[in-house]
């Protein structure tokens, strides 16, 4: 499926959208950067890789 990811400095809010549930029922996780190579770094690296491969949508 997909995640909503909101980053602010060394914190990330992640909402994994779960199959069959409305968005308001999805969990919200607060990730804080505590050390190198933890969940925070893995999530932000994932986002950066997806963003780097994205292409703009053509104008209508």
CHARMM internal coordinates of N, CA and C (Angstrom, degrees):
IC EDIT
DIST 1 N 1 CA 1.4260
DIST 1 CA 1 C 1.5346
ANGL 1 N 1 CA 1 C 108.53
DIST 1 C 2 N 1.3030
ANGL 1 CA 1 C 2 N 117.85
DIHE 1 N 1 CA 1 C 2 N -127.27
DIST 2 N 2 CA 1.4617
ANGL 1 C 2 N 2 CA 119.73
DIHE 1 CA 1 C 2 N 2 CA -178.70
DIST 2 CA 2 C 1.5191
ANGL 2 N 2 CA 2 C 110.05
DIHE 1 C 2 N 2 CA 2 C -155.91
DIST 2 C 3 N 1.3062
ANGL 2 CA 2 C 3 N 115.44
DIHE 2 N 2 CA 2 C 3 N 168.36
DIST 3 N 3 CA 1.4599
ANGL 2 C 3 N 3 CA 123.11
DIHE 2 CA 2 C 3 N 3 CA 178.57
DIST 3 CA 3 C 1.5160
ANGL 3 N 3 CA 3 C 109.17
DIHE 2 C 3 N 3 CA 3 C -126.47
DIST 3 C 4 N 1.3173
ANGL 3 CA 3 C 4 N 115.69
DIHE 3 N 3 CA 3 C 4 N 149.82
DIST 4 N 4 CA 1.4593
ANGL 3 C 4 N 4 CA 120.48
DIHE 3 CA 3 C 4 N 4 CA 164.52
DIST 4 CA 4 C 1.5184
ANGL 4 N 4 CA 4 C 105.62
DIHE 3 C 4 N 4 CA 4 C -96.33
DIST 4 C 5 N 1.3287
ANGL 4 CA 4 C 5 N 116.52
DIHE 4 N 4 CA 4 C 5 N 130.36
DIST 5 N 5 CA 1.4653
ANGL 4 C 5 N 5 CA 121.22
DIHE 4 CA 4 C 5 N 5 CA -176.69
DIST 5 CA 5 C 1.5252
ANGL 5 N 5 CA 5 C 107.96
DIHE 4 C 5 N 5 CA 5 C -127.30
DIST 5 C 6 N 1.3234
ANGL 5 CA 5 C 6 N 116.61
DIHE 5 N 5 CA 5 C 6 N 123.92
DIST 6 N 6 CA 1.4595
ANGL 5 C 6 N 6 CA 122.33
DIHE 5 CA 5 C 6 N 6 CA 178.04
DIST 6 CA 6 C 1.5202
ANGL 6 N 6 CA 6 C 107.17
DIHE 5 C 6 N 6 CA 6 C -125.77
DIST 6 C 7 N 1.3382
ANGL 6 CA 6 C 7 N 116.09
DIHE 6 N 6 CA 6 C 7 N 120.20
DIST 7 N 7 CA 1.4626
ANGL 6 C 7 N 7 CA 120.22
DIHE 6 CA 6 C 7 N 7 CA -176.40
DIST 7 CA 7 C 1.5202
ANGL 7 N 7 CA 7 C 110.74
DIHE 6 C 7 N 7 CA 7 C -112.73
DIST 7 C 8 N 1.3289
ANGL 7 CA 7 C 8 N 114.90
DIHE 7 N 7 CA 7 C 8 N 139.04
DIST 8 N 8 CA 1.4668
ANGL 7 C 8 N 8 CA 122.16
DIHE 7 CA 7 C 8 N 8 CA 173.88
DIST 8 CA 8 C 1.5198
ANGL 8 N 8 CA 8 C 107.12
DIHE 7 C 8 N 8 CA 8 C -142.74
DIST 8 C 9 N 1.3190
ANGL 8 CA 8 C 9 N 116.07
DIHE 8 N 8 CA 8 C 9 N 105.81
DIST 9 N 9 CA 1.4652
ANGL 8 C 9 N 9 CA 122.42
DIHE 8 CA 8 C 9 N 9 CA -179.88
DIST 9 CA 9 C 1.5309
ANGL 9 N 9 CA 9 C 110.95
DIHE 8 C 9 N 9 CA 9 C 54.93
DIST 9 C 10 N 1.3331
ANGL 9 CA 9 C 10 N 117.77
DIHE 9 N 9 CA 9 C 10 N -115.99
DIST 10 N 10 CA 1.4680
ANGL 9 C 10 N 10 CA 121.00
DIHE 9 CA 9 C 10 N 10 CA -176.61
DIST 10 CA 10 C 1.5250
ANGL 10 N 10 CA 10 C 112.88
DIHE 9 C 10 N 10 CA 10 C -101.83
DIST 10 C 11 N 1.3289
ANGL 10 CA 10 C 11 N 116.11
DIHE 10 N 10 CA 10 C 11 N 27.28
DIST 11 N 11 CA 1.4570
ANGL 10 C 11 N 11 CA 121.33
DIHE 10 CA 10 C 11 N 11 CA 174.94
DIST 11 CA 11 C 1.5141
ANGL 11 N 11 CA 11 C 109.67
DIHE 10 C 11 N 11 CA 11 C -132.86
DIST 11 C 12 N 1.3243
ANGL 11 CA 11 C 12 N 115.11
DIHE 11 N 11 CA 11 C 12 N 146.06
DIST 12 N 12 CA 1.4568
ANGL 11 C 12 N 12 CA 121.30
DIHE 11 CA 11 C 12 N 12 CA 177.75
DIST 12 CA 12 C 1.5253
ANGL 12 N 12 CA 12 C 108.21
DIHE 11 C 12 N 12 CA 12 C -134.49
DIST 12 C 13 N 1.3274
ANGL 12 CA 12 C 13 N 116.18
DIHE 12 N 12 CA 12 C 13 N 133.36
DIST 13 N 13 CA 1.4580
ANGL 12 C 13 N 13 CA 121.78
DIHE 12 CA 12 C 13 N 13 CA 170.04
DIST 13 CA 13 C 1.5169
ANGL 13 N 13 CA 13 C 107.16
DIHE 12 C 13 N 13 CA 13 C -99.27
DIST 13 C 14 N 1.3256
ANGL 13 CA 13 C 14 N 116.95
DIHE 13 N 13 CA 13 C 14 N 127.12
DIST 14 N 14 CA 1.4624
ANGL 13 C 14 N 14 CA 121.90
DIHE 13 CA 13 C 14 N 14 CA -179.00
DIST 14 CA 14 C 1.5237
ANGL 14 N 14 CA 14 C 108.29
DIHE 13 C 14 N 14 CA 14 C -126.44
DIST 14 C 15 N 1.3188
ANGL 14 CA 14 C 15 N 115.78
DIHE 14 N 14 CA 14 C 15 N 127.90
DIST 15 N 15 CA 1.4564
ANGL 14 C 15 N 15 CA 121.15
DIHE 14 CA 14 C 15 N 15 CA 173.77
DIST 15 CA 15 C 1.5209
ANGL 15 N 15 CA 15 C 107.71
DIHE 14 C 15 N 15 CA 15 C -117.85
DIST 15 C 16 N 1.3345
ANGL 15 CA 15 C 16 N 117.40
DIHE 15 N 15 CA 15 C 16 N 103.18
DIST 16 N 16 CA 1.4626
ANGL 15 C 16 N 16 CA 118.95
DIHE 15 CA 15 C 16 N 16 CA 174.67
DIST 16 CA 16 C 1.5272
ANGL 16 N 16 CA 16 C 108.90
DIHE 15 C 16 N 16 CA 16 C -77.89
DIST 16 C 17 N 1.3087
ANGL 16 CA 16 C 17 N 116.92
DIHE 16 N 16 CA 16 C 17 N 120.93
DIST 17 N 17 CA 1.4522
ANGL 16 C 17 N 17 CA 121.00
DIHE 16 CA 16 C 17 N 17 CA 179.92
DIST 17 CA 17 C 1.5225
ANGL 17 N 17 CA 17 C 108.32
DIHE 16 C 17 N 17 CA 17 C -80.35
DIST 17 C 18 N 1.2976
ANGL 17 CA 17 C 18 N 116.71
DIHE 17 N 17 CA 17 C 18 N 123.17
DIST 18 N 18 CA 1.4542
ANGL 17 C 18 N 18 CA 122.91
DIHE 17 CA 17 C 18 N 18 CA -172.65
DIST 18 CA 18 C 1.5237
ANGL 18 N 18 CA 18 C 110.52
DIHE 17 C 18 N 18 CA 18 C -99.83
DIST 18 C 19 N 1.3094
ANGL 18 CA 18 C 19 N 115.35
DIHE 18 N 18 CA 18 C 19 N 137.00
DIST 19 N 19 CA 1.4629
ANGL 18 C 19 N 19 CA 122.35
DIHE 18 CA 18 C 19 N 19 CA -176.96
DIST 19 CA 19 C 1.5276
ANGL 19 N 19 CA 19 C 111.24
DIHE 18 C 19 N 19 CA 19 C -55.16
DIST 19 C 20 N 1.3096
ANGL 19 CA 19 C 20 N 115.52
DIHE 19 N 19 CA 19 C 20 N 129.81
DIST 20 N 20 CA 1.4465
ANGL 19 C 20 N 20 CA 121.02
DIHE 19 CA 19 C 20 N 20 CA 175.10
DIST 20 CA 20 C 1.5185
ANGL 20 N 20 CA 20 C 115.22
DIHE 19 C 20 N 20 CA 20 C 84.07
DIST 20 C 21 N 1.3248
ANGL 20 CA 20 C 21 N 118.02
DIHE 20 N 20 CA 20 C 21 N -2.59
DIST 21 N 21 CA 1.4583
ANGL 20 C 21 N 21 CA 120.56
DIHE 20 CA 20 C 21 N 21 CA 179.86
DIST 21 CA 21 C 1.5245
ANGL 21 N 21 CA 21 C 110.20
DIHE 20 C 21 N 21 CA 21 C -110.44
DIST 21 C 22 N 1.3053
ANGL 21 CA 21 C 22 N 116.03
DIHE 21 N 21 CA 21 C 22 N 146.14
DIST 22 N 22 CA 1.4588
ANGL 21 C 22 N 22 CA 120.83
DIHE 21 CA 21 C 22 N 22 CA 173.36
DIST 22 CA 22 C 1.5266
ANGL 22 N 22 CA 22 C 108.61
DIHE 21 C 22 N 22 CA 22 C -69.85
DIST 22 C 23 N 1.3154
ANGL 22 CA 22 C 23 N 116.94
DIHE 22 N 22 CA 22 C 23 N 153.67
DIST 23 N 23 CA 1.4599
ANGL 22 C 23 N 23 CA 122.01
DIHE 22 CA 22 C 23 N 23 CA -176.36
DIST 23 CA 23 C 1.5147
ANGL 23 N 23 CA 23 C 114.67
DIHE 22 C 23 N 23 CA 23 C -54.72
DIST 23 C 24 N 1.3262
ANGL 23 CA 23 C 24 N 117.36
DIHE 23 N 23 CA 23 C 24 N -37.19
DIST 24 N 24 CA 1.4575
ANGL 23 C 24 N 24 CA 119.72
DIHE 23 CA 23 C 24 N 24 CA -177.80
DIST 24 CA 24 C 1.5192
ANGL 24 N 24 CA 24 C 113.04
DIHE 23 C 24 N 24 CA 24 C -69.18
DIST 24 C 25 N 1.3412
ANGL 24 CA 24 C 25 N 117.53
DIHE 24 N 24 CA 24 C 25 N -14.20
DIST 25 N 25 CA 1.4675
ANGL 24 C 25 N 25 CA 120.83
DIHE 24 CA 24 C 25 N 25 CA 177.96
DIST 25 CA 25 C 1.5306
ANGL 25 N 25 CA 25 C 112.23
DIHE 24 C 25 N 25 CA 25 C -93.73
DIST 25 C 26 N 1.3231
ANGL 25 CA 25 C 26 N 117.24
DIHE 25 N 25 CA 25 C 26 N -4.95
DIST 26 N 26 CA 1.4671
ANGL 25 C 26 N 26 CA 120.91
DIHE 25 CA 25 C 26 N 26 CA -179.01
DIST 26 CA 26 C 1.5254
ANGL 26 N 26 CA 26 C 109.76
DIHE 25 C 26 N 26 CA 26 C -73.23
DIST 26 C 27 N 1.3280
ANGL 26 CA 26 C 27 N 116.79
DIHE 26 N 26 CA 26 C 27 N 146.03
DIST 27 N 27 CA 1.4654
ANGL 26 C 27 N 27 CA 118.97
DIHE 26 CA 26 C 27 N 27 CA 178.22
DIST 27 CA 27 C 1.5281
ANGL 27 N 27 CA 27 C 111.05
DIHE 26 C 27 N 27 CA 27 C -71.21
DIST 27 C 28 N 1.3106
ANGL 27 CA 27 C 28 N 114.99
DIHE 27 N 27 CA 27 C 28 N 154.96
DIST 28 N 28 CA 1.4607
ANGL 27 C 28 N 28 CA 122.14
DIHE 27 CA 27 C 28 N 28 CA 174.06
DIST 28 CA 28 C 1.5213
ANGL 28 N 28 CA 28 C 106.91
DIHE 27 C 28 N 28 CA 28 C -118.71
DIST 28 C 29 N 1.3263
ANGL 28 CA 28 C 29 N 115.75
DIHE 28 N 28 CA 28 C 29 N 123.19
DIST 29 N 29 CA 1.4625
ANGL 28 C 29 N 29 CA 120.11
DIHE 28 CA 28 C 29 N 29 CA -179.10
DIST 29 CA 29 C 1.5152
ANGL 29 N 29 CA 29 C 109.34
DIHE 28 C 29 N 29 CA 29 C -112.74
DIST 29 C 30 N 1.3146
ANGL 29 CA 29 C 30 N 116.49
DIHE 29 N 29 CA 29 C 30 N 133.32
DIST 30 N 30 CA 1.4541
ANGL 29 C 30 N 30 CA 122.89
DIHE 29 CA 29 C 30 N 30 CA 174.15
DIST 30 CA 30 C 1.5207
ANGL 30 N 30 CA 30 C 107.43
DIHE 29 C 30 N 30 CA 30 C -101.11
DIST 30 C 31 N 1.3263
ANGL 30 CA 30 C 31 N 116.22
DIHE 30 N 30 CA 30 C 31 N 117.77
DIST 31 N 31 CA 1.4626
ANGL 30 C 31 N 31 CA 121.59
DIHE 30 CA 30 C 31 N 31 CA 178.23
DIST 31 CA 31 C 1.5176
ANGL 31 N 31 CA 31 C 108.75
DIHE 30 C 31 N 31 CA 31 C -108.26
DIST 31 C 32 N 1.3099
ANGL 31 CA 31 C 32 N 116.32
DIHE 31 N 31 CA 31 C 32 N 131.39
DIST 32 N 32 CA 1.4651
ANGL 31 C 32 N 32 CA 121.54
DIHE 31 CA 31 C 32 N 32 CA 176.69
DIST 32 CA 32 C 1.5201
ANGL 32 N 32 CA 32 C 108.54
DIHE 31 C 32 N 32 CA 32 C -116.29
DIST 32 C 33 N 1.3334
ANGL 32 CA 32 C 33 N 115.34
DIHE 32 N 32 CA 32 C 33 N 142.95
DIST 33 N 33 CA 1.4589
ANGL 32 C 33 N 33 CA 120.29
DIHE 32 CA 32 C 33 N 33 CA 178.30
DIST 33 CA 33 C 1.5169
ANGL 33 N 33 CA 33 C 108.33
DIHE 32 C 33 N 33 CA 33 C -79.39
DIST 33 C 34 N 1.3303
ANGL 33 CA 33 C 34 N 115.28
DIHE 33 N 33 CA 33 C 34 N 113.91
DIST 34 N 34 CA 1.4596
ANGL 33 C 34 N 34 CA 121.59
DIHE 33 CA 33 C 34 N 34 CA -178.45
DIST 34 CA 34 C 1.5282
ANGL 34 N 34 CA 34 C 110.51
DIHE 33 C 34 N 34 CA 34 C -108.06
DIST 34 C 35 N 1.3386
ANGL 34 CA 34 C 35 N 116.48
DIHE 34 N 34 CA 34 C 35 N -38.06
DIST 35 N 35 CA 1.4605
ANGL 34 C 35 N 35 CA 121.26
DIHE 34 CA 34 C 35 N 35 CA 179.52
DIST 35 CA 35 C 1.5291
ANGL 35 N 35 CA 35 C 109.17
DIHE 34 C 35 N 35 CA 35 C -153.55
DIST 35 C 36 N 1.3092
ANGL 35 CA 35 C 36 N 116.51
DIHE 35 N 35 CA 35 C 36 N 167.08
DIST 36 N 36 CA 1.4623
ANGL 35 C 36 N 36 CA 121.97
DIHE 35 CA 35 C 36 N 36 CA 179.55
DIST 36 CA 36 C 1.5268
ANGL 36 N 36 CA 36 C 110.54
DIHE 35 C 36 N 36 CA 36 C -65.18
DIST 36 C 37 N 1.3197
ANGL 36 CA 36 C 37 N 115.44
DIHE 36 N 36 CA 36 C 37 N 145.54
DIST 37 N 37 CA 1.4649
ANGL 36 C 37 N 37 CA 124.20
DIHE 36 CA 36 C 37 N 37 CA 173.59
DIST 37 CA 37 C 1.5197
ANGL 37 N 37 CA 37 C 114.52
DIHE 36 C 37 N 37 CA 37 C 66.45
DIST 37 C 38 N 1.3198
ANGL 37 CA 37 C 38 N 117.07
DIHE 37 N 37 CA 37 C 38 N 24.44
DIST 38 N 38 CA 1.4594
ANGL 37 C 38 N 38 CA 120.63
DIHE 37 CA 37 C 38 N 38 CA 176.05
DIST 38 CA 38 C 1.5165
ANGL 38 N 38 CA 38 C 111.01
DIHE 37 C 38 N 38 CA 38 C -91.61
DIST 38 C 39 N 1.3088
ANGL 38 CA 38 C 39 N 115.74
DIHE 38 N 38 CA 38 C 39 N -167.36
DIST 39 N 39 CA 1.4597
ANGL 38 C 39 N 39 CA 121.25
DIHE 38 CA 38 C 39 N 39 CA -178.86
DIST 39 CA 39 C 1.5249
ANGL 39 N 39 CA 39 C 111.08
DIHE 38 C 39 N 39 CA 39 C -60.24
DIST 39 C 40 N 1.3377
ANGL 39 CA 39 C 40 N 117.00
DIHE 39 N 39 CA 39 C 40 N -39.57
DIST 40 N 40 CA 1.4621
ANGL 39 C 40 N 40 CA 120.31
DIHE 39 CA 39 C 40 N 40 CA 179.39
DIST 40 CA 40 C 1.5291
ANGL 40 N 40 CA 40 C 110.73
DIHE 39 C 40 N 40 CA 40 C -58.02
DIST 40 C 41 N 1.3253
ANGL 40 CA 40 C 41 N 117.28
DIHE 40 N 40 CA 40 C 41 N -50.85
DIST 41 N 41 CA 1.4693
ANGL 40 C 41 N 41 CA 120.66
DIHE 40 CA 40 C 41 N 41 CA -179.24
DIST 41 CA 41 C 1.5296
ANGL 41 N 41 CA 41 C 111.40
DIHE 40 C 41 N 41 CA 41 C -64.01
DIST 41 C 42 N 1.3228
ANGL 41 CA 41 C 42 N 117.57
DIHE 41 N 41 CA 41 C 42 N -37.66
DIST 42 N 42 CA 1.4645
ANGL 41 C 42 N 42 CA 120.06
DIHE 41 CA 41 C 42 N 42 CA 178.25
DIST 42 CA 42 C 1.5257
ANGL 42 N 42 CA 42 C 110.97
DIHE 41 C 42 N 42 CA 42 C -64.39
DIST 42 C 43 N 1.3303
ANGL 42 CA 42 C 43 N 117.20
DIHE 42 N 42 CA 42 C 43 N -42.58
DIST 43 N 43 CA 1.4661
ANGL 42 C 43 N 43 CA 120.52
DIHE 42 CA 42 C 43 N 43 CA -179.56
DIST 43 CA 43 C 1.5250
ANGL 43 N 43 CA 43 C 111.03
DIHE 42 C 43 N 43 CA 43 C -67.09
DIST 43 C 44 N 1.3317
ANGL 43 CA 43 C 44 N 118.09
DIHE 43 N 43 CA 43 C 44 N -44.40
DIST 44 N 44 CA 1.4623
ANGL 43 C 44 N 44 CA 119.48
DIHE 43 CA 43 C 44 N 44 CA -179.02
DIST 44 CA 44 C 1.5272
ANGL 44 N 44 CA 44 C 111.51
DIHE 43 C 44 N 44 CA 44 C -70.17
DIST 44 C 45 N 1.3276
ANGL 44 CA 44 C 45 N 118.14
DIHE 44 N 44 CA 44 C 45 N -33.59
DIST 45 N 45 CA 1.4721
ANGL 44 C 45 N 45 CA 120.64
DIHE 44 CA 44 C 45 N 45 CA 175.53
DIST 45 CA 45 C 1.5189
ANGL 45 N 45 CA 45 C 110.53
DIHE 44 C 45 N 45 CA 45 C -64.77
DIST 45 C 46 N 1.3186
ANGL 45 CA 45 C 46 N 116.23
DIHE 45 N 45 CA 45 C 46 N -41.59
DIST 46 N 46 CA 1.4670
ANGL 45 C 46 N 46 CA 121.16
DIHE 45 CA 45 C 46 N 46 CA 177.57
DIST 46 CA 46 C 1.5297
ANGL 46 N 46 CA 46 C 109.87
DIHE 45 C 46 N 46 CA 46 C -59.14
DIST 46 C 47 N 1.3358
ANGL 46 CA 46 C 47 N 116.52
DIHE 46 N 46 CA 46 C 47 N -48.64
DIST 47 N 47 CA 1.4584
ANGL 46 C 47 N 47 CA 121.05
DIHE 46 CA 46 C 47 N 47 CA 179.88
DIST 47 CA 47 C 1.5306
ANGL 47 N 47 CA 47 C 110.79
DIHE 46 C 47 N 47 CA 47 C -60.33
DIST 47 C 48 N 1.3404
ANGL 47 CA 47 C 48 N 116.84
DIHE 47 N 47 CA 47 C 48 N -45.64
DIST 48 N 48 CA 1.4661
ANGL 47 C 48 N 48 CA 120.76
DIHE 47 CA 47 C 48 N 48 CA -179.18
DIST 48 CA 48 C 1.5256
ANGL 48 N 48 CA 48 C 111.68
DIHE 47 C 48 N 48 CA 48 C -61.18
DIST 48 C 49 N 1.3366
ANGL 48 CA 48 C 49 N 118.10
DIHE 48 N 48 CA 48 C 49 N -39.27
DIST 49 N 49 CA 1.4744
ANGL 48 C 49 N 49 CA 121.19
DIHE 48 CA 48 C 49 N 49 CA 178.68
DIST 49 CA 49 C 1.5274
ANGL 49 N 49 CA 49 C 111.07
DIHE 48 C 49 N 49 CA 49 C -66.59
DIST 49 C 50 N 1.3226
ANGL 49 CA 49 C 50 N 116.78
DIHE 49 N 49 CA 49 C 50 N -42.27
DIST 50 N 50 CA 1.4657
ANGL 49 C 50 N 50 CA 119.95
DIHE 49 CA 49 C 50 N 50 CA 178.39
DIST 50 CA 50 C 1.5263
ANGL 50 N 50 CA 50 C 109.82
DIHE 49 C 50 N 50 CA 50 C -64.15
DIST 50 C 51 N 1.3364
ANGL 50 CA 50 C 51 N 117.35
DIHE 50 N 50 CA 50 C 51 N -45.53
DIST 51 N 51 CA 1.4625
ANGL 50 C 51 N 51 CA 121.78
DIHE 50 CA 50 C 51 N 51 CA -178.94
DIST 51 CA 51 C 1.5326
ANGL 51 N 51 CA 51 C 110.83
DIHE 50 C 51 N 51 CA 51 C -62.16
DIST 51 C 52 N 1.3332
ANGL 51 CA 51 C 52 N 117.05
DIHE 51 N 51 CA 51 C 52 N -40.30
DIST 52 N 52 CA 1.4733
ANGL 51 C 52 N 52 CA 120.44
DIHE 51 CA 51 C 52 N 52 CA -179.11
DIST 52 CA 52 C 1.5215
ANGL 52 N 52 CA 52 C 112.05
DIHE 51 C 52 N 52 CA 52 C -64.33
DIST 52 C 53 N 1.3240
ANGL 52 CA 52 C 53 N 117.50
DIHE 52 N 52 CA 52 C 53 N -29.13
DIST 53 N 53 CA 1.4508
ANGL 52 C 53 N 53 CA 120.95
DIHE 52 CA 52 C 53 N 53 CA -179.37
DIST 53 CA 53 C 1.5187
ANGL 53 N 53 CA 53 C 114.53
DIHE 52 C 53 N 53 CA 53 C -91.33
DIST 53 C 54 N 1.3316
ANGL 53 CA 53 C 54 N 116.22
DIHE 53 N 53 CA 53 C 54 N -2.77
DIST 54 N 54 CA 1.4606
ANGL 53 C 54 N 54 CA 120.58
DIHE 53 CA 53 C 54 N 54 CA -177.53
DIST 54 CA 54 C 1.5308
ANGL 54 N 54 CA 54 C 111.07
DIHE 53 C 54 N 54 CA 54 C -75.66
DIST 54 C 55 N 1.3057
ANGL 54 CA 54 C 55 N 116.21
DIHE 54 N 54 CA 54 C 55 N 151.12
DIST 55 N 55 CA 1.4549
ANGL 54 C 55 N 55 CA 120.93
DIHE 54 CA 54 C 55 N 55 CA 175.26
DIST 55 CA 55 C 1.5250
ANGL 55 N 55 CA 55 C 108.38
DIHE 54 C 55 N 55 CA 55 C -125.29
DIST 55 C 56 N 1.3182
ANGL 55 CA 55 C 56 N 117.73
DIHE 55 N 55 CA 55 C 56 N 145.89
DIST 56 N 56 CA 1.4613
ANGL 55 C 56 N 56 CA 120.12
DIHE 55 CA 55 C 56 N 56 CA 179.79
DIST 56 CA 56 C 1.5313
ANGL 56 N 56 CA 56 C 111.22
DIHE 55 C 56 N 56 CA 56 C -64.67
DIST 56 C 57 N 1.3131
ANGL 56 CA 56 C 57 N 115.43
DIHE 56 N 56 CA 56 C 57 N 146.87
DIST 57 N 57 CA 1.4584
ANGL 56 C 57 N 57 CA 120.02
DIHE 56 CA 56 C 57 N 57 CA 174.21
DIST 57 CA 57 C 1.5234
ANGL 57 N 57 CA 57 C 108.39
DIHE 56 C 57 N 57 CA 57 C -76.41
DIST 57 C 58 N 1.3146
ANGL 57 CA 57 C 58 N 116.74
DIHE 57 N 57 CA 57 C 58 N 140.70
DIST 58 N 58 CA 1.4595
ANGL 57 C 58 N 58 CA 118.55
DIHE 57 CA 57 C 58 N 58 CA 178.47
DIST 58 CA 58 C 1.5348
ANGL 58 N 58 CA 58 C 110.53
DIHE 57 C 58 N 58 CA 58 C -67.57
DIST 58 C 59 N 1.3151
ANGL 58 CA 58 C 59 N 115.28
DIHE 58 N 58 CA 58 C 59 N 148.64
DIST 59 N 59 CA 1.4684
ANGL 58 C 59 N 59 CA 120.73
DIHE 58 CA 58 C 59 N 59 CA 178.43
DIST 59 CA 59 C 1.5183
ANGL 59 N 59 CA 59 C 108.81
DIHE 58 C 59 N 59 CA 59 C -66.08
DIST 59 C 60 N 1.3357
ANGL 59 CA 59 C 60 N 117.20
DIHE 59 N 59 CA 59 C 60 N 144.59
DIST 60 N 60 CA 1.4932
ANGL 59 C 60 N 60 CA 119.75
DIHE 59 CA 59 C 60 N 60 CA 179.63
DIST 60 CA 60 C 1.5015
ANGL 60 N 60 CA 60 C 113.44
DIHE 59 C 60 N 60 CA 60 C -67.16
END
COOR INIT
IC SEED 1 N 1 CA 1 C
IC BUILD
